[in-house]
Amino acid sequence: MFNSFARRLSRRIGHVLKFLSPEEADDSLLESEKNLYKRNIIREARNFEMFDDDLISPATLADAVNVIGSTAYTGGPPANKCAGTYIPKLAELLSRPDLRNDVRVAILKSLSTITINHSDHQNLAFQSGLLKIVSDIIVKATEGVQQWAIYCLYCIVLDHIRNLQAVKNDASIHGSLRDSAKASWLGFRHNYADVLLKLAGLEPVTKHKKADIELTSGDQDAEENKKTKPILTVPLSKKGKLKLTKSKLEKIDE
């Protein structure tokens, strides 16, 4: 027990020294990395171990994870590849039951950016047990966190047959996906619960003909206007002001 305590204390002291002197921590790794985006990701990833040792707050960790995700996107393929090396650690953090929701959402967002359309990172997500971790969040989390988890799962399985098959075979999340598909997805581009159900073959993909698509009230009004009201063109004068000519006035009067 004493040896275990001593090792933990030694780790804490080491991290405190790194925290107090960040310019000296992992200098060889940072100095050898010429890509500034990758260097930024490596620097922010130091916060993972500091969080494990209670040296930084959850808010600081969330900020670091957000930076990693945004840098992976803005830095292009090299930065995204660098960020992908931290998928196992992000999965480990995400599995912690005591994790605050803001940190959990930050990790889900970053993982979404890192894994989408990247088969190597999707493979690593599978190997790291990330699909099961995210699926558990979908089943247990509140709606806001749940929707980010569903979007993250969508990014992990998109164009990846094995991961998509895993979602199809995991009956534990099908009910949660169907319930979420009925909710509002305001703020997202799509209803990703509905998209996932259809990608996995759990719901039929409906096809509509143009004639079968019901017009909205605005579209219906526009169609009626085309039938009943003439379209009037108003020419512009040389000075750029609206001006009706006499011939146009006569046509309108008729």
DRENDOTOR-46215 format. One line per field, with one value per residue (C-alpha): residue in three letters; chain; z, x, y. Coordinates in Angstrom, 2 decimals. Last residue first. Layout:
<atoms>
type <- (ALA|...);
mol <- (A|...);
c3 <- (Z|...);
c1 <- (X|...);
c2 <- (Y|...);
</atoms>
This chain:
<atoms>
type <- (GLU|ASP|ILE|LYS|GLU|LEU|LYS|SER|LYS|THR|LEU|LYS|LEU|LYS|GLY|LYS|LYS|SER|LEU|PRO|VAL|THR|LEU|ILE|PRO|LYS|THR|LYS|LYS|ASN|GLU|GLU|ALA|ASP|GLN|ASP|GLY|SER|THR|LEU|GLU|ILE|ASP|ALA|LYS|LYS|HIS|LYS|THR|VAL|PRO|GLU|LEU|GLY|ALA|LEU|LYS|LEU|LEU|VAL|ASP|ALA|TYR|ASN|HIS|ARG|PHE|GLY|LEU|TRP|SER|ALA|LYS|ALA|SER|ASP|ARG|LEU|SER|GLY|HIS|ILE|SER|ALA|ASP|ASN|LYS|VAL|ALA|GLN|LEU|ASN|ARG|ILE|HIS|ASP|LEU|VAL|ILE|CYS|TYR|LEU|CYS|TYR|ILE|ALA|TRP|GLN|GLN|VAL|GLY|GLU|THR|ALA|LYS|VAL|ILE|ILE|ASP|SER|VAL|ILE|LYS|LEU|LEU|GLY|SER|GLN|PHE|ALA|LEU|ASN|GLN|HIS|ASP|SER|HIS|ASN|ILE|THR|ILE|THR|SER|LEU|SER|LYS|LEU|ILE|ALA|VAL|ARG|VAL|ASP|ASN|ARG|LEU|ASP|PRO|ARG|SER|LEU|LEU|GLU|ALA|LEU|LYS|PRO|ILE|TYR|THR|GLY|ALA|CYS|LYS|ASN|ALA|PRO|PRO|GLY|GLY|THR|TYR|ALA|THR|SER|GLY|ILE|VAL|ASN|VAL|ALA|ASP|ALA|LEU|THR|ALA|PRO|SER|ILE|LEU|ASP|ASP|ASP|PHE|MET|GLU|PHE|ASN|ARG|ALA|GLU|ARG|ILE|ILE|ASN|ARG|LYS|TYR|LEU|ASN|LYS|GLU|SER|GLU|LEU|LEU|SER|ASP|ASP|ALA|GLU|GLU|PRO|SER|LEU|PHE|LYS|LEU|VAL|HIS|GLY|ILE|ARG|ARG|SER|LEU|ARG|ARG|ALA|PHE|SER|ASN|PHE|MET);
mol <- (A|A|A|A|A|A|A|A|A|A|A|A|A|A|A|A|A|A|A|A|A|A|A|A|A|A|A|A|A|A|A|A|A|A|A|A|A|A|A|A|A|A|A|A|A|A|A|A|A|A|A|A|A|A|A|A|A|A|A|A|A|A|A|A|A|A|A|A|A|A|A|A|A|A|A|A|A|A|A|A|A|A|A|A|A|A|A|A|A|A|A|A|A|A|A|A|A|A|A|A|A|A|A|A|A|A|A|A|A|A|A|A|A|A|A|A|A|A|A|A|A|A|A|A|A|A|A|A|A|A|A|A|A|A|A|A|A|A|A|A|A|A|A|A|A|A|A|A|A|A|A|A|A|A|A|A|A|A|A|A|A|A|A|A|A|A|A|A|A|A|A|A|A|A|A|A|A|A|A|A|A|A|A|A|A|A|A|A|A|A|A|A|A|A|A|A|A|A|A|A|A|A|A|A|A|A|A|A|A|A|A|A|A|A|A|A|A|A|A|A|A|A|A|A|A|A|A|A|A|A|A|A|A|A|A|A|A|A|A|A|A|A|A|A|A|A|A|A|A|A|A|A|A|A);
c3 <- (-67.77|-65.30|-65.00|-68.76|-68.83|-66.02|-67.88|-70.98|-68.93|-67.48|-63.79|-62.13|-59.34|-58.76|-60.18|-61.66|-65.17|-64.43|-63.40|-65.04|-62.95|-64.19|-63.25|-62.91|-63.52|-60.64|-60.67|-61.63|-60.51|-57.30|-56.54|-56.85|-54.56|-52.00|-52.08|-51.58|-48.54|-47.11|-47.56|-50.60|-50.12|-51.95|-53.98|-57.32|-56.87|-56.24|-52.76|-51.62|-48.13|-46.57|-44.36|-40.69|-39.02|-42.11|-40.23|-42.41|-41.88|-38.10|-38.15|-40.26|-37.95|-34.92|-36.90|-37.40|-39.75|-39.76|-36.00|-34.09|-33.74|-33.58|-32.13|-30.79|-32.69|-33.85|-30.21|-29.30|-32.24|-31.31|-27.68|-28.71|-31.01|-28.37|-26.61|-29.90|-30.70|-33.90|-36.23|-34.42|-34.79|-38.47|-38.92|-37.29|-39.60|-42.75|-42.32|-44.66|-41.62|-38.48|-36.29|-37.50|-36.79|-33.31|-32.65|-33.82|-31.50|-28.60|-29.35|-29.28|-26.00|-24.29|-24.97|-24.34|-20.97|-20.92|-20.20|-23.50|-25.76|-23.19|-23.23|-27.04|-26.85|-24.60|-26.71|-29.92|-28.24|-27.39|-28.27|-31.20|-32.72|-32.33|-33.83|-36.89|-37.19|-36.92|-39.76|-41.82|-41.64|-43.06|-39.60|-36.85|-35.65|-35.93|-34.16|-31.51|-30.82|-30.41|-28.15|-25.98|-25.57|-24.77|-22.00|-20.58|-20.43|-18.96|-16.04|-15.83|-12.77|-14.81|-16.58|-19.98|-21.86|-20.29|-21.54|-25.00|-25.13|-24.16|-26.88|-29.48|-28.68|-31.77|-33.86|-32.94|-34.85|-37.90|-37.78|-37.62|-40.65|-42.56|-42.20|-39.44|-39.19|-38.30|-35.94|-34.44|-33.63|-31.94|-29.98|-28.87|-27.65|-25.70|-24.01|-23.09|-21.64|-19.59|-18.19|-17.28|-15.55|-13.30|-13.41|-11.09|-10.18|-11.13|-14.02|-15.09|-15.26|-17.35|-19.91|-19.80|-21.66|-24.72|-25.11|-25.95|-28.39|-30.19|-30.43|-31.85|-34.44|-35.56|-35.55|-37.83|-37.15|-34.49|-33.26|-30.78|-29.35|-28.82|-27.36|-25.16|-23.52|-20.53|-20.27|-21.61|-19.30|-16.17|-13.37|-14.90|-15.66|-12.07|-10.82|-13.09|-11.56|-8.05|-8.83|-10.33|-7.25|-4.98|-6.97|-6.77|-3.04|-2.42|-4.29|-2.35|0.94|0.00);
c1 <- (-56.62|-55.20|-52.04|-51.52|-51.99|-49.52|-46.98|-47.32|-46.87|-43.62|-43.28|-40.04|-37.94|-34.76|-31.35|-30.40|-30.74|-34.32|-35.22|-37.95|-40.74|-41.81|-45.30|-46.09|-49.79|-51.86|-54.19|-52.17|-48.70|-50.13|-51.80|-48.48|-46.80|-49.56|-49.11|-45.35|-45.95|-48.46|-45.94|-46.31|-46.78|-44.24|-46.03|-45.66|-41.90|-41.69|-40.75|-38.52|-38.76|-35.78|-37.11|-36.07|-33.60|-31.39|-28.34|-28.19|-31.93|-31.74|-28.63|-30.35|-33.39|-31.16|-29.18|-32.14|-30.21|-28.22|-28.31|-29.44|-33.04|-33.12|-36.64|-37.63|-39.24|-35.87|-34.74|-37.35|-36.32|-32.63|-33.36|-35.30|-32.51|-29.80|-29.93|-30.41|-26.72|-26.57|-27.38|-24.90|-22.19|-23.05|-22.41|-19.00|-18.11|-19.41|-17.67|-19.07|-20.38|-20.01|-17.88|-19.51|-23.00|-21.86|-20.72|-24.10|-25.86|-23.62|-24.30|-28.02|-27.72|-25.92|-28.83|-31.50|-30.21|-27.86|-28.52|-29.17|-27.15|-24.32|-24.16|-23.95|-21.02|-19.06|-19.97|-18.85|-15.67|-14.36|-10.83|-10.62|-13.79|-12.55|-9.22|-11.03|-12.98|-9.67|-8.21|-11.41|-11.48|-14.73|-15.79|-13.43|-11.59|-14.47|-16.92|-14.33|-13.98|-17.72|-18.09|-15.17|-16.67|-20.07|-18.56|-16.66|-19.87|-21.74|-19.33|-17.51|-18.29|-19.16|-15.76|-16.18|-15.53|-12.08|-11.11|-12.51|-10.52|-7.41|-8.01|-8.74|-5.51|-3.63|-6.46|-5.42|-2.17|-4.02|-6.39|-3.44|-1.80|-5.13|-6.08|-5.11|-8.55|-10.36|-7.84|-7.33|-11.05|-11.08|-7.86|-8.98|-12.32|-10.50|-8.29|-11.27|-13.12|-10.03|-9.84|-13.55|-13.03|-10.42|-6.69|-4.30|-6.71|-4.21|-6.32|-6.86|-3.11|-2.82|-5.29|-3.99|-0.85|-3.11|-3.19|0.53|0.33|-2.61|-0.81|2.29|0.13|-1.26|2.19|3.70|7.45|7.43|10.98|10.70|7.45|8.74|12.07|10.38|8.16|7.77|10.32|8.04|5.29|7.29|4.72|2.49|5.47|6.66|3.15|3.04|6.20|4.97|1.73|3.57|5.79|2.74|1.16|4.32|4.62|0.97|1.44|4.63|2.82|0.00);
c2 <- (47.22|49.67|47.57|47.62|51.36|51.82|49.71|51.83|55.00|53.76|52.82|53.96|52.45|54.43|53.41|56.77|55.37|54.44|50.92|48.83|47.26|43.86|42.73|39.00|38.49|37.10|34.10|31.03|32.08|33.50|30.18|28.36|30.88|30.50|26.73|27.14|29.32|26.85|24.03|21.83|18.11|15.99|13.32|15.12|15.35|11.63|10.53|7.69|6.26|4.52|1.74|1.64|-0.72|-0.94|0.36|3.47|3.99|3.85|6.04|8.72|8.76|9.24|11.80|14.11|16.35|19.60|19.88|22.96|21.77|18.00|17.84|14.43|11.52|10.17|10.22|7.60|5.41|5.73|4.90|1.79|0.64|1.15|-2.23|-4.11|-3.84|-5.91|-3.01|-0.78|-3.42|-3.80|-0.09|-0.46|-3.35|-1.63|1.73|4.39|6.37|4.24|6.53|9.75|8.37|7.30|10.87|12.20|9.77|10.81|14.48|13.72|11.84|14.71|17.04|14.38|13.16|10.21|6.51|4.73|7.02|7.09|3.28|3.37|5.80|3.43|0.39|2.09|3.35|-0.11|0.99|-1.45|0.00|3.57|2.50|1.16|4.43|6.29|4.26|4.64|8.44|9.87|11.07|9.93|13.04|15.51|13.22|12.41|16.12|16.59|13.55|14.72|18.21|16.66|14.52|17.50|19.56|16.59|16.17|12.84|10.70|7.60|7.58|5.93|9.19|9.47|6.02|6.76|10.00|8.04|5.44|8.19|10.09|8.88|10.31|13.85|13.38|12.04|15.01|17.39|15.80|15.61|19.31|21.71|23.32|20.10|18.51|21.96|22.22|18.82|19.35|22.81|21.42|18.72|21.32|23.51|20.51|19.59|23.12|22.97|19.61|21.27|20.58|18.74|15.96|13.22|11.93|15.55|16.08|12.93|14.25|17.84|16.89|16.47|20.27|20.42|17.51|19.13|22.49|20.82|19.07|22.42|24.04|21.39|21.44|18.72|18.07|20.93|19.57|16.06|17.18|19.75|17.13|19.43|22.24|25.00|23.78|24.68|24.92|22.26|20.04|20.40|19.64|16.62|15.22|15.87|14.05|11.10|10.82|10.92|8.09|6.01|6.65|5.69|2.41|1.69|2.39|0.00);
</atoms>
